[in-house]
Amino acid sequence: MSQFKQLPVPGGLAGERADAGISKLLGISRNVAADLLSAGNVQQNGVTIQKSDRLIEDAFLEISLPETKNQLEIVPVQVPGFSVIYQDDDIVVVDKPAGVASHPSVGWDGPTVGGALLAQGISISTSGAQERQGIVQRLDVGTSGLMVLAKSEYAYSVLKQAFRDREVHKVYHAVIQGLADPLAGTFDAPIGRHPKHEFKFAVMQGGKPSVTHYETLEAFRAASLVEIVLETGRTHQIRVHFSAFKHSLVGDTMYGADPILAAKVSLDRQWLHAVRLSFMHPTQGQVVEFESKYPADLEHALTVLRGY
């Protein structure tokens, strides 16, 4: 049985190619959108369109979404260390432990943020693709710290736009190998999907613009603690930028970290934590700010490094 969606083309997508526009509208990949169009599953004002056709403002789209055997679902599950630090009718802010995915994905059978919320009886917005409902930002599975999700449809729309417009202030702390030179600076280097490794990203010509600001907070013999402010929000951005500039995050062996040092500080994930998050509340008209402490594994790693 297939799902059937009927919706108008918003002004912001008018003139876009159908595959690109439907990808943004439904929160699905552009390849999936292209497959829907190639299969004749999309009509605009009653006419079947192809992926290169253009979307028309206020036109009426009818989209048939075939169900698949591997359809991703959000499964309620209690997650140790997962906490809700704020919620109202529009948003919920959580402190995510490492080992929890932002949303379900192919090949991941562990806990998710949405599932942890459902287990606590907290519902989130139904906007976005089924597996990413309410998600306006993402953290890697191995990254801990603050995330905001939308509970209302209006909040979803406003927050998604705020992230696009770079109006959300995101601060991370990371421990990198070595000492950055200079001690404070900016990485402005485009990031794209790695040409040889499906699940990795890399600094590369033709990638998406990516800007990372950093400042050294504390130096150790083998590593240093840095504060990071993200101007953009690319997948693996912090990990990719520091790896490209020869300062991989401690514990991040996927991006070139020293496995011996990772073992010495007892880390099986990157030392990276989303410590502060601030943004204009979507309905209250004022800036809200949240803060998170380091979890026990990151604190332990710091203790070891300080005595190394």
Order of alpha helices (4+ residues) and beta strands (2+ residues): beta-alpha-alpha-beta-beta-beta-beta-beta-alpha-beta-alpha-beta-beta-beta-beta-beta-beta-alpha-alpha-beta-beta-alpha
